[in-house]
Amino acid sequence: EGNFLLVSNLKDGVDKYTIPTFQHVQSYSHVILCNIPLQISVAWQAGLIFVGGDDGFAHVFDYNTGIYRGQLAHGNQGDQIIPVTSHEGRSGCTVVTGSCFNGHSSMKVWE
């Protein structure tokens, strides 16, 4: 319940703030090797948050607890998985990630 803002920080992952007070209420921590802006997507029904990565995979967290749930391997180490989006429908949750590295780009889809 309530309104929240999720921010990809440049230090250790993602921070969750309440709106309108901007009080920090939760963190979703992961290692950052290269400071790049990372897209965040929330799958409300599944209770998951997906965060792009700078190391070849996207991170998956429990939205409510902040616990790290795993990763979606996308490419090679060093690939920047910047765009990530999710869609929930009758058949479940679909996640799409995109990567770019040395002039090469690709997309992957998980259902």
C-alpha positions in Angstrom: 0.0 0.0 0.0 1.1 3.6 -0.5 3.1 5.3 -3.2 6.8 4.5 -3.6 9.7 5.6 -5.7 12.4 3.1 -6.7 15.8 4.5 -7.5 18.8 2.8 -9.0 21.7 4.2 -6.9 25.3 4.3 -8.0 26.6 2.6 -4.8 25.0 -0.7 -4.0 21.7 -1.3 -5.7 18.2 0.1 -5.5 16.5 2.2 -2.9 12.8 2.5 -2.1 11.4 5.8 -0.9 7.9 6.8 0.3 6.1 9.5 -1.6 5.5 12.3 -0.8 7.9 12.3 2.2 10.9 10.7 0.4 11.7 8.6 3.5 14.1 5.7 2.7 12.2 2.5 3.6 14.0 -0.4 1.9 17.1 -1.4 -0.1 17.6 -4.1 -2.8 21.4 -4.6 -2.6 23.6 -5.9 -5.3 27.2 -5.4 -6.4 27.9 -2.6 -8.9 30.9 -3.0 -11.1 30.3 -0.1 -13.4 28.1 3.0 -12.7 25.4 3.0 -15.3 21.7 3.8 -15.0 19.7 0.5 -14.6 16.1 0.1 -15.4 13.7 -1.3 -12.7 10.5 -3.3 -13.3 8.0 -4.5 -10.7 5.8 -7.5 -11.2 3.1 -6.7 -8.5 1.2 -10.0 -8.6 4.3 -12.1 -8.5 5.8 -9.8 -5.8 9.1 -9.5 -7.6 11.3 -6.6 -8.7 13.7 -7.0 -11.7 16.8 -4.8 -11.9 19.1 -4.5 -14.9 22.8 -5.3 -14.2 26.3 -4.4 -15.4 27.6 -8.0 -15.3 25.7 -10.1 -17.8 22.5 -10.7 -15.9 19.4 -9.0 -14.4 18.8 -9.2 -10.6 15.6 -10.5 -9.1 14.4 -9.5 -5.6 11.3 -10.1 -3.5 9.5 -6.8 -3.6 8.2 -6.9 0.0 11.2 -8.3 1.8 14.1 -7.1 -0.4 15.6 -10.6 -0.3 17.7 -11.5 -3.4 15.8 -14.2 -5.3 18.2 -14.9 -8.1 19.3 -13.7 -11.5 18.3 -14.0 -15.2 21.4 -14.8 -17.2 21.4 -12.7 -20.3 24.9 -12.4 -21.8 28.6 -12.5 -21.0 30.3 -11.0 -18.0 30.6 -7.3 -18.7 27.5 -7.1 -20.7 25.3 -4.2 -19.6 21.7 -5.3 -19.0 20.2 -1.9 -18.9 16.6 -2.2 -20.1 14.4 -4.7 -18.3 10.6 -4.9 -18.3 8.0 -7.3 -17.0 4.3 -8.0 -17.9 1.8 -10.0 -15.9 -1.1 -11.6 -17.7 -3.4 -14.6 -17.2 -0.6 -17.0 -18.1 2.0 -15.6 -15.7 4.8 -13.2 -15.7 6.9 -12.4 -18.8 10.3 -10.6 -18.4 12.3 -9.0 -21.3 15.9 -7.8 -20.9 18.2 -6.1 -23.4 21.9 -5.8 -23.5 24.6 -3.9 -25.2 28.4 -4.4 -25.3 31.0 -3.4 -27.8 28.5 -2.6 -30.5 26.5 -5.8 -30.0 23.0 -5.7 -28.7 20.4 -8.5 -27.9 17.1 -9.2 -26.2 16.0 -12.2 -24.2 12.5 -13.2 -23.1 11.6 -15.3 -20.0 8.1 -16.6 -19.3 
